[in-house]
């Protein structure tokens, strides 16, 4: 058993793809035409970190109810965790590409951490190995 995909609701597909691929370094796994349950056109867009098995389905908000959760999928808490081996390189690359961090990196018993916002405004932890 495994988790194959999780969804992040976004305002627009292309801007979300640019953020995840260009700013975070994810791979675009799929971008294909699809249909909503009632037959309207949409896109099936999947991104994931290189080497990861679990992907993120970037789902454009469909209607006011879905638009209301953009950036608030976990009620303002950190809800997504991007683990990296080289924390400083990943942090510096993301900063240089315009990723918004909400505080300075810090060391915790579980590792190095810095909170950043994705294109929708959701909070993520960038996590690296603990410092010796």
Backbone as XML, in Angstrom:
<?xml version="1.0"?>
<chain id="A" units="angstrom">
  <residue number="1" name="UNK">
    <atom name="N" x="0.841" y="-1.163" z="0.000"/>
    <atom name="CA" x="0.000" y="0.000" z="0.000"/>
    <atom name="C" x="0.895" y="1.238" z="0.000"/>
  </residue>
  <residue number="2" name="UNK">
    <atom name="N" x="0.457" y="2.262" z="-0.722"/>
    <atom name="CA" x="1.204" y="3.509" z="-0.761"/>
    <atom name="C" x="0.265" y="4.641" z="-1.149"/>
  </residue>
  <residue number="3" name="UNK">
    <atom name="N" x="0.694" y="5.849" z="-0.883"/>
    <atom name="CA" x="-0.047" y="7.019" z="-1.348"/>
    <atom name="C" x="0.545" y="7.401" z="-2.695"/>
  </residue>
  <residue number="4" name="UNK">
    <atom name="N" x="-0.267" y="7.410" z="-3.722"/>
    <atom name="CA" x="0.205" y="7.723" z="-5.068"/>
    <atom name="C" x="0.187" y="9.209" z="-5.354"/>
  </residue>
  <residue number="5" name="UNK">
    <atom name="N" x="-0.906" y="9.883" z="-4.976"/>
    <atom name="CA" x="-1.076" y="11.308" z="-5.237"/>
    <atom name="C" x="-1.737" y="11.985" z="-4.054"/>
  </residue>
  <residue number="6" name="UNK">
    <atom name="N" x="-1.456" y="13.256" z="-3.928"/>
    <atom name="CA" x="-2.215" y="14.144" z="-3.051"/>
    <atom name="C" x="-2.539" y="15.370" z="-3.887"/>
  </residue>
  <residue number="7" name="UNK">
    <atom name="N" x="-3.529" y="16.134" z="-3.493"/>
    <atom name="CA" x="-3.982" y="17.264" z="-4.300"/>
    <atom name="C" x="-3.680" y="18.586" z="-3.618"/>
  </residue>
  <residue number="8" name="UNK">
    <atom name="N" x="-3.243" y="19.544" z="-4.404"/>
    <atom name="CA" x="-3.176" y="20.937" z="-3.977"/>
    <atom name="C" x="-4.050" y="21.728" z="-4.931"/>
  </residue>
  <residue number="9" name="UNK">
    <atom name="N" x="-5.010" y="22.457" z="-4.370"/>
    <atom name="CA" x="-5.902" y="23.291" z="-5.170"/>
    <atom name="C" x="-5.177" y="24.595" z="-5.477"/>
  </residue>
  <residue number="10" name="UNK">
    <atom name="N" x="-5.157" y="24.953" z="-6.759"/>
    <atom name="CA" x="-4.440" y="26.140" z="-7.226"/>
    <atom name="C" x="-5.370" y="27.021" z="-8.049"/>
  </residue>
  <residue number="11" name="UNK">
    <atom name="N" x="-4.950" y="28.270" z="-8.263"/>
    <atom name="CA" x="-5.758" y="29.192" z="-9.057"/>
    <atom name="C" x="-5.613" y="28.917" z="-10.545"/>
  </residue>
  <residue number="12" name="UNK">
    <atom name="N" x="-4.384" y="28.628" z="-11.005"/>
    <atom name="CA" x="-4.122" y="28.410" z="-12.428"/>
    <atom name="C" x="-3.080" y="27.314" z="-12.594"/>
  </residue>
  <residue number="13" name="UNK">
    <atom name="N" x="-3.253" y="26.495" z="-13.602"/>
    <atom name="CA" x="-2.332" y="25.389" z="-13.853"/>
    <atom name="C" x="-0.915" y="25.853" z="-14.176"/>
  </residue>
  <residue number="14" name="UNK">
    <atom name="N" x="-0.773" y="26.728" z="-15.166"/>
    <atom name="CA" x="0.559" y="27.050" z="-15.674"/>
    <atom name="C" x="1.440" y="27.729" z="-14.626"/>
  </residue>
  <residue number="15" name="UNK">
    <atom name="N" x="0.884" y="28.649" z="-13.859"/>
    <atom name="CA" x="1.661" y="29.300" z="-12.805"/>
    <atom name="C" x="2.077" y="28.289" z="-11.748"/>
  </residue>
  <residue number="16" name="UNK">
    <atom name="N" x="1.195" y="27.346" z="-11.433"/>
    <atom name="CA" x="1.524" y="26.314" z="-10.444"/>
    <atom name="C" x="2.623" y="25.388" z="-10.968"/>
  </residue>
  <residue number="17" name="UNK">
    <atom name="N" x="2.532" y="25.006" z="-12.231"/>
    <atom name="CA" x="3.585" y="24.182" z="-12.832"/>
    <atom name="C" x="4.912" y="24.921" z="-12.762"/>
  </residue>
  <residue number="18" name="UNK">
    <atom name="N" x="4.923" y="26.190" z="-13.162"/>
    <atom name="CA" x="6.155" y="26.979" z="-13.117"/>
    <atom name="C" x="6.745" y="26.998" z="-11.714"/>
  </residue>
  <residue number="19" name="UNK">
    <atom name="N" x="5.907" y="27.202" z="-10.708"/>
    <atom name="CA" x="6.403" y="27.259" z="-9.336"/>
    <atom name="C" x="7.025" y="25.929" z="-8.925"/>
  </residue>
  <residue number="20" name="UNK">
    <atom name="N" x="6.277" y="24.848" z="-9.097"/>
    <atom name="CA" x="6.772" y="23.555" z="-8.623"/>
    <atom name="C" x="7.968" y="23.056" z="-9.420"/>
  </residue>
  <residue number="21" name="UNK">
    <atom name="N" x="7.977" y="23.288" z="-10.720"/>
    <atom name="CA" x="9.075" y="22.803" z="-11.563"/>
    <atom name="C" x="10.271" y="23.755" z="-11.505"/>
  </residue>
  <residue number="22" name="UNK">
    <atom name="N" x="10.046" y="25.024" z="-11.774"/>
    <atom name="CA" x="11.163" y="25.970" z="-11.856"/>
    <atom name="C" x="11.686" y="26.406" z="-10.491"/>
  </residue>
  <residue number="23" name="UNK">
    <atom name="N" x="10.789" y="26.698" z="-9.556"/>
    <atom name="CA" x="11.223" y="27.209" z="-8.255"/>
    <atom name="C" x="11.635" y="26.114" z="-7.285"/>
  </residue>
  <residue number="24" name="UNK">
    <atom name="N" x="10.886" y="25.001" z="-7.280"/>
    <atom name="CA" x="11.202" y="23.927" z="-6.324"/>
    <atom name="C" x="12.048" y="22.814" z="-6.920"/>
  </residue>
  <residue number="25" name="UNK">
    <atom name="N" x="12.095" y="22.715" z="-8.245"/>
    <atom name="CA" x="12.898" y="21.671" z="-8.871"/>
    <atom name="C" x="12.180" y="20.344" z="-9.035"/>
  </residue>
  <residue number="26" name="UNK">
    <atom name="N" x="10.843" y="20.351" z="-8.957"/>
    <atom name="CA" x="10.068" y="19.134" z="-9.176"/>
    <atom name="C" x="10.083" y="18.773" z="-10.654"/>
  </residue>
  <residue number="27" name="UNK">
    <atom name="N" x="9.650" y="17.566" z="-10.952"/>
    <atom name="CA" x="9.479" y="17.110" z="-12.327"/>
    <atom name="C" x="8.001" y="17.175" z="-12.700"/>
  </residue>
  <residue number="28" name="UNK">
    <atom name="N" x="7.724" y="17.579" z="-13.929"/>
    <atom name="CA" x="6.363" y="17.520" z="-14.459"/>
    <atom name="C" x="6.165" y="16.109" z="-14.975"/>
  </residue>
  <residue number="29" name="UNK">
    <atom name="N" x="5.318" y="15.346" z="-14.328"/>
    <atom name="CA" x="5.101" y="13.943" z="-14.663"/>
    <atom name="C" x="4.014" y="13.794" z="-15.719"/>
  </residue>
  <residue number="30" name="UNK">
    <atom name="N" x="2.973" y="14.602" z="-15.602"/>
    <atom name="CA" x="1.883" y="14.505" z="-16.575"/>
    <atom name="C" x="1.151" y="15.829" z="-16.669"/>
  </residue>
  <residue number="31" name="UNK">
    <atom name="N" x="0.746" y="16.182" z="-17.857"/>
    <atom name="CA" x="-0.103" y="17.338" z="-18.121"/>
    <atom name="C" x="-0.957" y="16.965" z="-19.318"/>
  </residue>
  <residue number="32" name="UNK">
    <atom name="N" x="-2.137" y="16.443" z="-19.037"/>
    <atom name="CA" x="-2.980" y="15.954" z="-20.125"/>
    <atom name="C" x="-4.408" y="16.454" z="-19.976"/>
  </residue>
  <residue number="33" name="UNK">
    <atom name="N" x="-5.107" y="16.443" z="-21.081"/>
    <atom name="CA" x="-6.508" y="16.853" z="-21.092"/>
    <atom name="C" x="-7.344" y="15.819" z="-20.343"/>
  </residue>
  <residue number="34" name="UNK">
    <atom name="N" x="-8.328" y="16.313" z="-19.616"/>
    <atom name="CA" x="-9.243" y="15.441" z="-18.872"/>
    <atom name="C" x="-10.610" y="16.126" z="-18.834"/>
  </residue>
  <residue number="35" name="UNK">
    <atom name="N" x="-11.539" y="15.514" z="-18.142"/>
    <atom name="CA" x="-12.898" y="16.067" z="-18.008"/>
    <atom name="C" x="-13.332" y="16.025" z="-16.547"/>
  </residue>
  <residue number="36" name="UNK">
    <atom name="N" x="-14.109" y="17.020" z="-16.156"/>
    <atom name="CA" x="-14.715" y="17.012" z="-14.829"/>
    <atom name="C" x="-15.787" y="15.927" z="-14.798"/>
  </residue>
  <residue number="37" name="UNK">
    <atom name="N" x="-16.321" y="15.665" z="-13.624"/>
    <atom name="CA" x="-17.370" y="14.647" z="-13.497"/>
    <atom name="C" x="-18.603" y="14.980" z="-14.334"/>
  </residue>
  <residue number="38" name="UNK">
    <atom name="N" x="-18.829" y="16.274" z="-14.579"/>
    <atom name="CA" x="-19.983" y="16.637" z="-15.402"/>
    <atom name="C" x="-19.613" y="16.952" z="-16.852"/>
  </residue>
  <residue number="39" name="UNK">
    <atom name="N" x="-18.380" y="16.567" z="-17.263"/>
    <atom name="CA" x="-18.007" y="16.618" z="-18.668"/>
    <atom name="C" x="-17.286" y="17.855" z="-19.149"/>
  </residue>
  <residue number="40" name="UNK">
    <atom name="N" x="-17.030" y="18.823" z="-18.278"/>
    <atom name="CA" x="-16.303" y="20.021" z="-18.711"/>
    <atom name="C" x="-14.808" y="19.725" z="-18.818"/>
  </residue>
  <residue number="41" name="UNK">
    <atom name="N" x="-14.103" y="20.424" z="-19.705"/>
    <atom name="CA" x="-12.673" y="20.172" z="-19.848"/>
    <atom name="C" x="-11.869" y="20.674" z="-18.648"/>
  </residue>
  <residue number="42" name="UNK">
    <atom name="N" x="-10.831" y="19.941" z="-18.329"/>
    <atom name="CA" x="-9.874" y="20.329" z="-17.307"/>
    <atom name="C" x="-8.548" y="19.691" z="-17.696"/>
  </residue>
  <residue number="43" name="UNK">
    <atom name="N" x="-7.543" y="19.859" z="-16.857"/>
    <atom name="CA" x="-6.246" y="19.224" z="-17.085"/>
    <atom name="C" x="-5.916" y="18.330" z="-15.911"/>
  </residue>
  <residue number="44" name="UNK">
    <atom name="N" x="-5.180" y="17.272" z="-16.195"/>
    <atom name="CA" x="-4.651" y="16.347" z="-15.186"/>
    <atom name="C" x="-3.162" y="16.653" z="-15.110"/>
  </residue>
  <residue number="45" name="UNK">
    <atom name="N" x="-2.759" y="17.364" z="-14.070"/>
    <atom name="CA" x="-1.389" y="17.848" z="-13.944"/>
    <atom name="C" x="-0.764" y="17.253" z="-12.686"/>
  </residue>
  <residue number="46" name="UNK">
    <atom name="N" x="0.329" y="16.506" z="-12.874"/>
    <atom name="CA" x="1.017" y="15.855" z="-11.767"/>
    <atom name="C" x="2.483" y="16.269" z="-11.762"/>
  </residue>
  <residue number="47" name="UNK">
    <atom name="N" x="2.958" y="16.686" z="-10.593"/>
    <atom name="CA" x="4.367" y="17.008" z="-10.380"/>
    <atom name="C" x="4.856" y="16.178" z="-9.199"/>
  </residue>
  <residue number="48" name="UNK">
    <atom name="N" x="6.181" y="15.991" z="-9.145"/>
    <atom name="CA" x="6.745" y="15.322" z="-7.972"/>
    <atom name="C" x="8.246" y="15.598" z="-7.899"/>
  </residue>
  <residue number="49" name="UNK">
    <atom name="N" x="8.793" y="15.536" z="-6.689"/>
    <atom name="CA" x="10.241" y="15.709" z="-6.557"/>
    <atom name="C" x="10.970" y="14.593" z="-7.294"/>
  </residue>
  <residue number="50" name="UNK">
    <atom name="N" x="12.154" y="14.883" z="-7.817"/>
    <atom name="CA" x="12.922" y="13.840" z="-8.511"/>
    <atom name="C" x="13.139" y="12.633" z="-7.600"/>
  </residue>
  <residue number="51" name="UNK">
    <atom name="N" x="12.857" y="11.453" z="-8.125"/>
    <atom name="CA" x="13.054" y="10.219" z="-7.374"/>
    <atom name="C" x="11.941" y="9.846" z="-6.420"/>
  </residue>
  <residue number="52" name="UNK">
    <atom name="N" x="10.966" y="10.711" z="-6.244"/>
    <atom name="CA" x="9.863" y="10.425" z="-5.316"/>
    <atom name="C" x="8.826" y="9.528" z="-5.979"/>
  </residue>
  <residue number="53" name="UNK">
    <atom name="N" x="8.088" y="8.807" z="-5.180"/>
    <atom name="CA" x="6.978" y="7.997" z="-5.696"/>
    <atom name="C" x="5.658" y="8.741" z="-5.613"/>
  </residue>
  <residue number="54" name="UNK">
    <atom name="N" x="5.448" y="9.498" z="-4.548"/>
    <atom name="CA" x="4.194" y="10.216" z="-4.370"/>
    <atom name="C" x="4.234" y="11.520" z="-5.150"/>
  </residue>
  <residue number="55" name="UNK">
    <atom name="N" x="3.187" y="11.765" z="-5.909"/>
    <atom name="CA" x="3.087" y="12.981" z="-6.694"/>
    <atom name="C" x="2.034" y="13.915" z="-6.141"/>
  </residue>
  <residue number="56" name="UNK">
    <atom name="N" x="2.040" y="15.125" z="-6.676"/>
    <atom name="CA" x="1.049" y="16.128" z="-6.307"/>
    <atom name="C" x="0.208" y="16.416" z="-7.539"/>
  </residue>
  <residue number="57" name="UNK">
    <atom name="N" x="-1.096" y="16.246" z="-7.396"/>
    <atom name="CA" x="-2.037" y="16.618" z="-8.440"/>
    <atom name="C" x="-2.352" y="18.099" z="-8.251"/>
  </residue>
  <residue number="58" name="UNK">
    <atom name="N" x="-2.003" y="18.909" z="-9.236"/>
    <atom name="CA" x="-2.324" y="20.332" z="-9.188"/>
    <atom name="C" x="-3.706" y="20.500" z="-9.788"/>
  </residue>
  <residue number="59" name="UNK">
    <atom name="N" x="-4.669" y="20.816" z="-8.949"/>
    <atom name="CA" x="-6.067" y="20.894" z="-9.360"/>
    <atom name="C" x="-6.532" y="22.341" z="-9.356"/>
  </residue>
  <residue number="60" name="UNK">
    <atom name="N" x="-6.894" y="22.854" z="-10.528"/>
    <atom name="CA" x="-7.413" y="24.221" z="-10.592"/>
    <atom name="C" x="-8.772" y="24.274" z="-9.897"/>
  </residue>
  <residue number="61" name="UNK">
    <atom name="N" x="-8.936" y="25.285" z="-9.061"/>
    <atom name="CA" x="-10.198" y="25.446" z="-8.336"/>
    <atom name="C" x="-11.358" y="25.528" z="-9.310"/>
  </residue>
  <residue number="62" name="UNK">
    <atom name="N" x="-12.419" y="24.810" z="-8.998"/>
    <atom name="CA" x="-13.616" y="24.770" z="-9.818"/>
    <atom name="C" x="-14.773" y="25.281" z="-8.957"/>
  </residue>
  <residue number="63" name="UNK">
    <atom name="N" x="-15.030" y="26.566" z="-9.040"/>
    <atom name="CA" x="-16.130" y="27.152" z="-8.281"/>
    <atom name="C" x="-15.666" y="27.835" z="-7.006"/>
  </residue>
  <residue number="64" name="UNK">
    <atom name="N" x="-16.581" y="28.564" z="-6.407"/>
    <atom name="CA" x="-16.275" y="29.385" z="-5.229"/>
    <atom name="C" x="-15.838" y="28.559" z="-4.026"/>
  </residue>
  <residue number="65" name="UNK">
    <atom name="N" x="-16.449" y="27.429" z="-3.811"/>
    <atom name="CA" x="-16.098" y="26.597" z="-2.652"/>
    <atom name="C" x="-14.642" y="26.152" z="-2.729"/>
  </residue>
  <residue number="66" name="UNK">
    <atom name="N" x="-14.215" y="25.686" z="-3.884"/>
    <atom name="CA" x="-12.826" y="25.253" z="-4.033"/>
    <atom name="C" x="-11.880" y="26.449" z="-4.015"/>
  </residue>
  <residue number="67" name="UNK">
    <atom name="N" x="-12.259" y="27.544" z="-4.634"/>
    <atom name="CA" x="-11.405" y="28.730" z="-4.624"/>
    <atom name="C" x="-11.158" y="29.222" z="-3.204"/>
  </residue>
  <residue number="68" name="UNK">
    <atom name="N" x="-12.117" y="29.025" z="-2.325"/>
    <atom name="CA" x="-11.982" y="29.481" z="-0.935"/>
    <atom name="C" x="-10.901" y="28.731" z="-0.167"/>
  </residue>
  <residue number="69" name="UNK">
    <atom name="N" x="-10.530" y="27.542" z="-0.610"/>
    <atom name="CA" x="-9.506" y="26.781" z="0.122"/>
    <atom name="C" x="-8.104" y="26.964" z="-0.445"/>
  </residue>
  <residue number="70" name="UNK">
    <atom name="N" x="-7.965" y="27.719" z="-1.534"/>
    <atom name="CA" x="-6.628" y="27.943" z="-2.082"/>
    <atom name="C" x="-5.767" y="28.587" z="-1.000"/>
  </residue>
  <residue number="71" name="UNK">
    <atom name="N" x="-4.664" y="27.938" z="-0.681"/>
    <atom name="CA" x="-3.749" y="28.433" z="0.338"/>
    <atom name="C" x="-4.155" y="28.125" z="1.761"/>
  </residue>
  <residue number="72" name="UNK">
    <atom name="N" x="-5.306" y="27.528" z="1.944"/>
    <atom name="CA" x="-5.805" y="27.233" z="3.293"/>
    <atom name="C" x="-6.199" y="25.768" z="3.444"/>
  </residue>
  <residue number="73" name="UNK">
    <atom name="N" x="-5.574" y="24.902" z="2.682"/>
    <atom name="CA" x="-5.962" y="23.494" z="2.686"/>
    <atom name="C" x="-5.773" y="22.824" z="4.036"/>
  </residue>
  <residue number="74" name="UNK">
    <atom name="N" x="-4.870" y="23.346" z="4.849"/>
    <atom name="CA" x="-4.675" y="22.779" z="6.187"/>
    <atom name="C" x="-4.813" y="23.874" z="7.248"/>
  </residue>
  <residue number="75" name="UNK">
    <atom name="N" x="-5.714" y="24.821" z="6.979"/>
    <atom name="CA" x="-6.098" y="25.857" z="7.940"/>
    <atom name="C" x="-4.929" y="26.683" z="8.450"/>
  </residue>
  <residue number="76" name="UNK">
    <atom name="N" x="-3.971" y="26.986" z="7.571"/>
    <atom name="CA" x="-2.864" y="27.841" z="7.938"/>
    <atom name="C" x="-1.688" y="27.153" z="8.609"/>
  </residue>
  <residue number="77" name="UNK">
    <atom name="N" x="-1.798" y="25.865" z="8.869"/>
    <atom name="CA" x="-0.692" y="25.108" z="9.455"/>
    <atom name="C" x="0.256" y="24.644" z="8.363"/>
  </residue>
  <residue number="78" name="UNK">
    <atom name="N" x="1.447" y="24.246" z="8.765"/>
    <atom name="CA" x="2.320" y="23.552" z="7.819"/>
    <atom name="C" x="1.673" y="22.205" z="7.548"/>
  </residue>
  <residue number="79" name="UNK">
    <atom name="N" x="1.444" y="21.929" z="6.280"/>
    <atom name="CA" x="0.779" y="20.684" z="5.935"/>
    <atom name="C" x="1.549" y="19.836" z="4.942"/>
  </residue>
  <residue number="80" name="UNK">
    <atom name="N" x="2.679" y="20.363" z="4.454"/>
    <atom name="CA" x="3.460" y="19.669" z="3.436"/>
    <atom name="C" x="4.923" y="19.751" z="3.844"/>
  </residue>
  <residue number="81" name="UNK">
    <atom name="N" x="5.676" y="18.707" z="3.553"/>
    <atom name="CA" x="7.044" y="18.596" z="4.040"/>
    <atom name="C" x="7.945" y="18.130" z="2.912"/>
  </residue>
  <residue number="82" name="UNK">
    <atom name="N" x="8.898" y="18.988" z="2.545"/>
    <atom name="CA" x="9.838" y="18.679" z="1.480"/>
    <atom name="C" x="11.184" y="18.360" z="2.120"/>
  </residue>
  <residue number="83" name="UNK">
    <atom name="N" x="11.572" y="17.095" z="2.074"/>
    <atom name="CA" x="12.823" y="16.656" z="2.684"/>
    <atom name="C" x="13.932" y="16.663" z="1.650"/>
  </residue>
  <residue number="84" name="UNK">
    <atom name="N" x="15.087" y="17.223" z="2.042"/>
    <atom name="CA" x="16.245" y="17.314" z="1.164"/>
    <atom name="C" x="17.477" y="16.835" z="1.927"/>
  </residue>
  <residue number="85" name="UNK">
    <atom name="N" x="18.456" y="16.354" z="1.187"/>
    <atom name="CA" x="19.717" y="15.921" z="1.795"/>
    <atom name="C" x="20.628" y="17.105" z="2.091"/>
  </residue>
  <residue number="86" name="UNK">
    <atom name="N" x="20.686" y="18.072" z="1.173"/>
    <atom name="CA" x="21.552" y="19.236" z="1.324"/>
    <atom name="C" x="20.676" y="20.457" z="1.570"/>
  </residue>
  <residue number="87" name="UNK">
    <atom name="N" x="20.398" y="20.703" z="2.832"/>
    <atom name="CA" x="19.469" y="21.758" z="3.217"/>
    <atom name="C" x="19.924" y="23.122" z="2.698"/>
  </residue>
  <residue number="88" name="UNK">
    <atom name="N" x="21.176" y="23.486" z="2.943"/>
    <atom name="CA" x="21.656" y="24.827" z="2.593"/>
    <atom name="C" x="21.570" y="25.068" z="1.087"/>
  </residue>
  <residue number="89" name="UNK">
    <atom name="N" x="21.961" y="24.089" z="0.279"/>
    <atom name="CA" x="21.881" y="24.259" z="-1.181"/>
    <atom name="C" x="20.437" y="24.417" z="-1.637"/>
  </residue>
  <residue number="90" name="UNK">
    <atom name="N" x="19.542" y="23.587" z="-1.092"/>
    <atom name="CA" x="18.131" y="23.677" z="-1.473"/>
    <atom name="C" x="17.547" y="25.024" z="-1.051"/>
  </residue>
  <residue number="91" name="UNK">
    <atom name="N" x="17.846" y="25.438" z="0.169"/>
    <atom name="CA" x="17.347" y="26.717" z="0.666"/>
    <atom name="C" x="17.850" y="27.865" z="-0.211"/>
  </residue>
  <residue number="92" name="UNK">
    <atom name="N" x="19.153" y="27.906" z="-0.473"/>
    <atom name="CA" x="19.723" y="28.985" z="-1.278"/>
    <atom name="C" x="19.143" y="29.001" z="-2.691"/>
  </residue>
  <residue number="93" name="UNK">
    <atom name="N" x="18.963" y="27.817" z="-3.307"/>
    <atom name="CA" x="18.386" y="27.741" z="-4.648"/>
    <atom name="C" x="16.958" y="28.277" z="-4.652"/>
  </residue>
  <residue number="94" name="UNK">
    <atom name="N" x="16.177" y="27.879" z="-3.648"/>
    <atom name="CA" x="14.784" y="28.313" z="-3.583"/>
    <atom name="C" x="14.691" y="29.826" z="-3.365"/>
  </residue>
  <residue number="95" name="UNK">
    <atom name="N" x="15.521" y="30.369" z="-2.488"/>
    <atom name="CA" x="15.527" y="31.817" z="-2.262"/>
    <atom name="C" x="15.877" y="32.543" z="-3.562"/>
  </residue>
  <residue number="96" name="UNK">
    <atom name="N" x="16.887" y="32.037" z="-4.283"/>
    <atom name="CA" x="17.307" y="32.693" z="-5.529"/>
    <atom name="C" x="16.222" y="32.637" z="-6.598"/>
  </residue>
  <residue number="97" name="UNK">
    <atom name="N" x="15.299" y="31.701" z="-6.461"/>
    <atom name="CA" x="14.209" y="31.565" z="-7.436"/>
    <atom name="C" x="12.914" y="32.207" z="-6.957"/>
  </residue>
  <residue number="98" name="UNK">
    <atom name="N" x="13.006" y="32.971" z="-5.870"/>
    <atom name="CA" x="11.861" y="33.762" z="-5.426"/>
    <atom name="C" x="10.888" y="33.078" z="-4.493"/>
  </residue>
  <residue number="99" name="UNK">
    <atom name="N" x="11.237" y="31.901" z="-3.969"/>
    <atom name="CA" x="10.339" y="31.230" z="-3.019"/>
    <atom name="C" x="10.294" y="32.056" z="-1.741"/>
  </residue>
  <residue number="100" name="UNK">
    <atom name="N" x="9.093" y="32.276" z="-1.225"/>
    <atom name="CA" x="8.906" y="33.089" z="-0.020"/>
    <atom name="C" x="9.016" y="32.228" z="1.237"/>
  </residue>
  <residue number="101" name="UNK">
    <atom name="N" x="10.025" y="32.517" z="2.041"/>
    <atom name="CA" x="10.182" y="31.866" z="3.341"/>
    <atom name="C" x="9.611" y="32.787" z="4.403"/>
  </residue>
  <residue number="102" name="UNK">
    <atom name="N" x="8.929" y="32.214" z="5.392"/>
    <atom name="CA" x="8.257" y="33.032" z="6.410"/>
    <atom name="C" x="9.122" y="33.244" z="7.648"/>
  </residue>
  <residue number="103" name="UNK">
    <atom name="N" x="10.291" y="32.669" z="7.670"/>
    <atom name="CA" x="11.225" y="32.856" z="8.775"/>
    <atom name="C" x="12.578" y="32.311" z="8.388"/>
  </residue>
  <residue number="104" name="UNK">
    <atom name="N" x="13.542" y="32.593" z="9.225"/>
    <atom name="CA" x="14.903" y="32.120" z="8.979"/>
    <atom name="C" x="15.002" y="30.619" z="9.248"/>
  </residue>
  <residue number="105" name="UNK">
    <atom name="N" x="15.943" y="29.951" z="8.591"/>
    <atom name="CA" x="16.170" y="28.530" z="8.892"/>
    <atom name="C" x="16.559" y="28.364" z="10.364"/>
  </residue>
  <residue number="106" name="UNK">
    <atom name="N" x="16.174" y="27.230" z="10.922"/>
    <atom name="CA" x="16.509" y="26.938" z="12.311"/>
    <atom name="C" x="16.816" y="25.459" z="12.454"/>
  </residue>
  <residue number="107" name="UNK">
    <atom name="N" x="17.481" y="25.122" z="13.538"/>
    <atom name="CA" x="17.777" y="23.720" z="13.841"/>
    <atom name="C" x="16.825" y="23.229" z="14.916"/>
  </residue>
  <residue number="108" name="UNK">
    <atom name="N" x="16.264" y="22.072" z="14.676"/>
    <atom name="CA" x="15.390" y="21.389" z="15.631"/>
    <atom name="C" x="15.971" y="20.000" z="15.862"/>
  </residue>
  <residue number="109" name="UNK">
    <atom name="N" x="15.545" y="19.296" z="16.896"/>
    <atom name="CA" x="16.068" y="17.947" z="17.117"/>
    <atom name="C" x="15.866" y="17.011" z="15.923"/>
  </residue>
  <residue number="110" name="UNK">
    <atom name="N" x="14.807" y="17.230" z="15.166"/>
    <atom name="CA" x="14.500" y="16.372" z="14.016"/>
    <atom name="C" x="15.198" y="16.829" z="12.737"/>
  </residue>
  <residue number="111" name="UNK">
    <atom name="N" x="15.857" y="18.003" z="12.745"/>
    <atom name="CA" x="16.585" y="18.442" z="11.567"/>
    <atom name="C" x="16.551" y="19.939" z="11.364"/>
  </residue>
  <residue number="112" name="UNK">
    <atom name="N" x="17.128" y="20.370" z="10.260"/>
    <atom name="CA" x="17.086" y="21.777" z="9.870"/>
    <atom name="C" x="15.734" y="22.038" z="9.217"/>
  </residue>
  <residue number="113" name="UNK">
    <atom name="N" x="15.177" y="23.209" z="9.475"/>
    <atom name="CA" x="13.833" y="23.495" z="8.961"/>
    <atom name="C" x="13.700" y="24.974" z="8.633"/>
  </residue>
  <residue number="114" name="UNK">
    <atom name="N" x="12.963" y="25.244" z="7.573"/>
    <atom name="CA" x="12.547" y="26.600" z="7.214"/>
    <atom name="C" x="11.166" y="26.484" z="6.573"/>
  </residue>
  <residue number="115" name="UNK">
    <atom name="N" x="10.252" y="27.335" z="6.982"/>
    <atom name="CA" x="8.884" y="27.301" z="6.462"/>
    <atom name="C" x="8.790" y="28.214" z="5.245"/>
  </residue>
  <residue number="116" name="UNK">
    <atom name="N" x="8.207" y="27.673" z="4.165"/>
    <atom name="CA" x="7.985" y="28.475" z="2.963"/>
    <atom name="C" x="6.554" y="28.339" z="2.489"/>
  </residue>
  <residue number="117" name="UNK">
    <atom name="N" x="6.158" y="29.258" z="1.607"/>
    <atom name="CA" x="4.812" y="29.253" z="1.036"/>
    <atom name="C" x="4.875" y="28.774" z="-0.401"/>
  </residue>
  <residue number="118" name="UNK">
    <atom name="N" x="3.916" y="27.924" z="-0.776"/>
    <atom name="CA" x="3.825" y="27.543" z="-2.185"/>
    <atom name="C" x="3.059" y="28.626" z="-2.942"/>
  </residue>
  <residue number="119" name="UNK">
    <atom name="N" x="2.859" y="28.424" z="-4.225"/>
    <atom name="CA" x="2.211" y="29.442" z="-5.056"/>
    <atom name="C" x="0.782" y="29.733" z="-4.605"/>
  </residue>
  <residue number="120" name="UNK">
    <atom name="N" x="0.147" y="28.788" z="-3.939"/>
    <atom name="CA" x="-1.220" y="28.991" z="-3.467"/>
    <atom name="C" x="-1.266" y="29.629" z="-2.085"/>
  </residue>
  <residue number="121" name="UNK">
    <atom name="N" x="-0.116" y="29.665" z="-1.393"/>
    <atom name="CA" x="-0.083" y="30.220" z="-0.042"/>
    <atom name="C" x="-0.074" y="29.173" z="1.052"/>
  </residue>
  <residue number="122" name="UNK">
    <atom name="N" x="-0.041" y="27.885" z="0.683"/>
    <atom name="CA" x="0.056" y="26.822" z="1.681"/>
    <atom name="C" x="1.448" y="26.825" z="2.300"/>
  </residue>
  <residue number="123" name="UNK">
    <atom name="N" x="1.525" y="26.471" z="3.576"/>
    <atom name="CA" x="2.803" y="26.417" z="4.286"/>
    <atom name="C" x="3.439" y="25.039" z="4.155"/>
  </residue>
  <residue number="124" name="UNK">
    <atom name="N" x="4.725" y="25.058" z="3.863"/>
    <atom name="CA" x="5.541" y="23.850" z="3.745"/>
    <atom name="C" x="6.736" y="23.968" z="4.682"/>
  </residue>
  <residue number="125" name="UNK">
    <atom name="N" x="7.225" y="22.844" z="5.168"/>
    <atom name="CA" x="8.532" y="22.797" z="5.815"/>
    <atom name="C" x="9.543" y="22.276" z="4.795"/>
  </residue>
  <residue number="126" name="UNK">
    <atom name="N" x="10.637" y="23.017" z="4.642"/>
    <atom name="CA" x="11.815" y="22.500" z="3.970"/>
    <atom name="C" x="12.621" y="21.859" z="5.083"/>
  </residue>
  <residue number="127" name="UNK">
    <atom name="N" x="12.869" y="20.555" z="4.973"/>
    <atom name="CA" x="13.538" y="19.795" z="6.037"/>
    <atom name="C" x="14.829" y="19.192" z="5.538"/>
  </residue>
  <residue number="128" name="UNK">
    <atom name="N" x="15.873" y="19.368" z="6.332"/>
    <atom name="CA" x="17.159" y="18.741" z="6.063"/>
    <atom name="C" x="17.616" y="17.958" z="7.271"/>
  </residue>
  <residue number="129" name="UNK">
    <atom name="N" x="18.681" y="17.186" z="7.114"/>
    <atom name="CA" x="19.186" y="16.374" z="8.221"/>
    <atom name="C" x="19.576" y="17.248" z="9.419"/>
  </residue>
  <residue number="130" name="UNK">
    <atom name="N" x="19.500" y="16.663" z="10.598"/>
    <atom name="CA" x="19.908" y="17.360" z="11.829"/>
    <atom name="C" x="21.392" y="17.664" z="11.763"/>
  </residue>
  <residue number="131" name="UNK">
    <atom name="N" x="21.764" y="18.804" z="12.320"/>
    <atom name="CA" x="23.169" y="19.182" z="12.418"/>
    <atom name="C" x="23.817" y="18.393" z="13.558"/>
  </residue>
  <residue number="132" name="UNK">
    <atom name="N" x="25.047" y="17.904" z="13.337"/>
    <atom name="CA" x="25.712" y="17.166" z="14.427"/>
    <atom name="C" x="26.083" y="18.069" z="15.582"/>
  </residue>
</chain>
